[in-house]
Amino acid sequence: MNWLSVAGKLADAVNSGISLDAERCLHTVDRFSDCQACFQVCPVQAIRPGSPPTVDESSCEECLACLSICPVDAYQGKDAFPALMRCVSRLQGKSVEIICEQDSTPHEGSCSERIGLQIKGCFAGLGVGAWIILALSGLESLHLRLSFCENCRWRALRDLVSRQVRVANQILESWGCEERVEVEGKDPGTISRPLWQAGAPPLSRREMFKIVTNQSKVSLAYTLGNRVKDSSKKPGRDQRRLAFVVEHLLDRTVEGRQLPPEVNMGSLEVGEHCTACCACARICPTGALKIVSNRKEQNFQILFSPLACVGCEACMHSCPEDAIWVKRTPSTVDVFGTGHSVTLLSGKLQKCEKCRTFFAGSKTDTLCPICAGRKKNPFGSTIVMRKDKANIS
């Protein structure tokens, strides 16, 4: 393989269609889900509402907004972030301006020293987590050019992009970081300046060799963009990138501030009347909840990973005892300051006299909730998924 063919592969690295994994969609996991994120955000109505929604591939223009907006990673495709990280790793200490693929004058700007980076798709496809990582990547300054949005066929996404950047800057501020993403919404200027295509940056033979042999910061940056173990349960890519920042880049105390409502995160509370039936952990689409039990010692723990929770409320809808509540407006400390996992509840287990299943309950309870329900109402339903659960503020 010669270096030209490698360059071609790099240019095609983000050239991938969009597909929907319906089994991961919240509407498949939880029949009470009211998620409308993807079909509300699509600027060309290529995503049709449904349970789950459907994608009209012939209408899709690959703006990539659905990739970052989906809270459970149901949409598959390659966004511009890995390509951006490959470029940013070579631009340490420089001023960079991110430009979308629809911009008609990418070679011109307001500053000759500022390097333009043109990406595939819309800025909305990056998300809050990507903007935070880019801001913390050692650039002199990071700028986002929105001046072309009014003339873009995806202009409906401009408000979403502005919100994503605003939330990213708010989170950076709450972490005590000085770095920010600067939005350039006025006339972009007519000064000629350097321009890189993020999917095919200018590379020397030596740099190309290092990428192929996986020995340089360029390849490391690509790894950072995708450094998440693939599993059947995981949050969306935007939240995984936020988790990466907290786990690997954040080295300071987090201030206690309320997260903006646009952030798809939540924190949980579990009541003492929880029976440790595991319904919440089984239905959780991101693996944020885990129930660990020791039958020999007859005890249990409910573990919660705040960085994996998307506030979807599937756990609330499935709990037969109304023992779990979702806080949809958590603070920065709730999410970023608690570590990888917290214990929501722990207690003792006992064995049902009838089915021999272990459950949590008072010492006077001899039957598990299911057997007790069947005894009380032998011809009725024993477990009901509930929708009428109030959030806590």
N, C-alpha and C positions, 0 to 999 in steps of 0.2 A: 504493500500500500504506500503510494507516494504522498508527499505533503499536500498536493493539490486535492487529492481525493479526500484526505482528512479534513481539509478546509470545507469541502463540499458537505461532508457529514455534519460538521459544526453548524453550517448555515441552515441545514435541514433539521437541526436538533429540536427546534420548537415548532416545526411544521407538522402539526398533528391535528386531526379532527376531534370534534367534541362528541362524547357519547355519555349516555346516562345509564348507570348501574341501578336499575329500579329496586333491586333487593336492599340497597343501602339507604334509599330515600326514606325520610321520616314518615311519609304517608304509608309506606309499606310496613314500617316498624310499629307505628302507633296509629291506630284508626281514628284517634281523636286529634291528630296533629292538624294545626291550622297554618302550617308553614306555607308561605307564598313567595319566598325569596327569589327563586329562579325565574318564574314566569312574570313576576312584577319587574324584574330588572332587565330582561331581554329587550333591547331597543328595536328589534325587528319582528317581535312576536313569533319567533321560531320555536319557543317553548310553550306548549299548550297546557292549560290547567287540567289537573286530574289527580287521581289518587292511585298511583303516582302520576306526575305529569309526563308528557311525551315530547320528544324533540323532532322537529321537521328538519331533517338534515339538508334538504334542498333549499331551505330558507335561511339556514344558519350562516352568518358571515364571520364567525370566529372572532368576535370582539373579546371573548374569553372572560367576560364579567361573571358568568355562572360558576366558573372555577373557584373564584375567591369568595363568592357570596354563599355558596352551599355550606351549611354548618356541619354536614356529616360526610363530605367528600364523595357525594354520589355522582358528580360529574367528573369524567375522566378526560384528560388532555394535558398538553404541556403548555404552561404559561411562559411569560418572558423573564421570570425571575432568575432561573439558573444562568441564562445567557447574560443578564445584567450583572450577576455576581462575578462571572468570568471577566467581564470588562472592568468592573470596579476594583477588583483585586490588582489590576495593573495601573490604576489611576489614583493611588494613595496620595493624599496631599493636594489633589487638584480640584478645581471647581467643575462640577458636572451638571448638565441640564438634560433631563429626560424628556424625550419627544415621542409622540405616538406615531404610528405608521401612516395615519391619514394626513399629517402635516405636510403642506405643499411647499414650504420653504425651510426645510430642515438644516440647510447649509448656512442659514443666516440667523443672527442673534443680536443681542444687545451688548455683548462683550466678546472680544476676539480671543481672550484667554480662557473662556469657558468652553469645555468640550461638550458637544451634543452627542447624546446616546439615543438612537432611534430604536424603539422596541416594536415587536409584533403585537398586534391587537390594541385594545384600549387600556388606558391606565387603570380602569376599574378592575381589570383582571389580576392586578397585583395584590391589593388588599392592605389592611392596616399593618399586619406583621411584616410584610415585605418592605414597606416604607420605613418601618422602625429599624430593621436590619440594615437597609441601605444607608440610613442616617448615621448609624453607628459603625460604618465600615471604613472610617479613616479618611473620608474626603474633606477637602477644605470647606466646601459648601455643596449642598444638594438642592437643585432647583427643579421644579415641575412646570412645564410650559402648557398652559391651558388656553392660550390665545386663539388657537385654531378651532376650539370646541364648537363655537357658534356655527361654523361652516361645515361641521362634520356630520355625516349621516348617523353617527352614534351620539349626537349631542344630548340626547336624553340622559346619558350617563354622567354628564358633567357634575350634577349635584351630588351623585354618589361618590365620585372621585374627590370632590371638595370635602365631603364628610369624612371619608377615609383618611385623608391627610390631616384634617383637623383633629380627629381622634388620635392618630399617631402622634401628633405634636402634644396633645394633652397627656397622653401616657408617658411620653418622654419627659415632660415637665414634672409629672408626679414622681418619676424616678430620680429627679434631680439632675437630669442630663441637659447639657447646653445645646446639643445638636438639634436641629430642626429641619423640616422639609419646607423650603421656600416656594410659594406658589407665584408663578409669573402669569398673570391674567391679562396684562395690557399688550400693547403693540410689541411684538417680539424683537423688533429692530431689523436693520438691514446690513449689519456688519458681518463680513465673511468670517467663519470660524471653523475649527476642525469638527468633523462629523464621523462618528462610528456607527455602523450598523451592529446592534447588540448581538444579533444572531451570527454575524460574520465579521468579527473585529479584525483589524490589521494585525497580523502575526508574523514574526520572523521565523526562520527555519528552526532556530534554537528553541523558541517558545512553543512552536508546534510539536517538536520532539518531546518537550517536557510535558505537554498535555497528554500526548499519546502514552508516555511512560508513567503518568500520574505522579509527577515529582515536583510540581510547582504550586504556587499560590492560586494559579488559575484553576487547576483541577480541584484544589481544596475549596475554593469558593463555590464551585459547582456542587461539591459534596454538602456544603452547608445549606444549600438551597433545597436539598432533598434528604437530609439526614434524619429520617424517621423510619422506624421499623414498620413494615407493612403488616397489617393484621386485619382481622375481620371487623374489629371495632376500633375506630379512630375518629377524632374530630376532623373538621375541614382543614385544608392546607393553610389557610390564613391563621387559624388558631394554633396549628402545629408550629408555625414560624414564631408566633408570639411565645410559645412555650420554649422554643429553642433559645430565644433571647434571654428569658428568665433563667434558664438552666446553664447557659454558657457565656453570656455577655454581661449580665447584670451583676454588679459587684457592690451594690450600695443599698442602703435601707430605703424601703418603699414608704412614701408618705400615704397617709390614709385619706383618700379622696374617692368620691363616688365615680364609678365608671360611667361614661356616656351611654345612653340607652341603645345607641347603634351597635355596641359591642355585644355579640352573641355569646355572652357568658352568664353563668349563674353560680350561686352558692346554695347549699342545701342544709336543711335542718331535719332531724329525725326525732320523733316523739318516743317517750318511754314505752308506749303501748305497741311498738314495733314487735312483730313476731318472728323476724328473721326468716321470712318465707322465701327470700331471694327473688321475688318477682321483679323488684326494681333493678337489681343487678342484671337479670337476664334480659330485660327489655332495653336497658341503656345502650344507645347506638354508638357511643364513643368510648365505652370502657371506663367512664369516670367513676362508676360505683363498683365496689367489690365486697362481697361478704365472705369473710374467712371464719371457718368454724373448726373447732377441735372437739370431735365427738368423744374422744377419750377423756379429755378434761371437762367436757360439756360446757364450753363457753364459745362466744362468737365476738367478732368485731365487724363493724361496717366501715369500710375505708373509702375515702372520697378524694379524687384528684381534681382540684379546682381548675387546673389548666386544661383539663380535658372536657369539662362540662360546658355545654352550649345552651343551657337553659331551655331545652325543648319541652320539658315537663312530662316526658313519657313515663318517668318513674312515678310521678304523682298520679297519672291516669291509671296506672296498673296496680297501685297499692290497695289491697282489699281492706286495710285497716285505717286508711286516711292518716298514715303515720309519717308521711314525708312531705316537705314543703320546699318549693323552689323560690329563691330570692332572685328576682330578675334584674335588680339594680344593685349588684354587689359593689363593695369598695375595692380599691386597688390592693389593700391589705388582704381582703378576703381571697382574692385570686392570685396575686403575685407574691404575697408576703408570708404564705403559710407552708411553703415547701412543696415537695412532690405529692405527699399524701397526708391526710388528716383522718383521725378516728372520729366519726360522727356519733357512734354509740357502741357500747360493749356490754356484755352481760352473760348470764348463765343460760344454758340450754337444758331442756328436759325432754323425755321421750313420751310420745303419745301412747296411751295404753291400748289403743285400737290398731293404728297403722304402724306404730313403732317409729314414726318420723320424729326427728328432733325439731323442737321449736322453742322460741323464747316466750315466756309467760310467767304468771305468778305461780307460787308453789301450790296453790289450790287448784290450778288448771291441770286436769288429767288427760284432756283431749286436745289435739292440735286444732287450730281454727277451722280447718276443712271438716274434720270429723265432728267437731262440735256443731258446725253449721248443718251438716247432714242429719245429725240427731235431732236438732231443733226443727228443721224443715226438710224432711226426707224427699220431698217431691219438687223442691225448688232449686234455684241456682245457688251455688255456694260461694262463688267469687264473682264479683261484678267490677268491671273496669269503670272508673268514675271520671266524668268530665267536669262536674261541678265542684271544683276545688279552688279556693281563693288563693291568690298569690299573697306573699307577705312582702311588705315594702322594704 
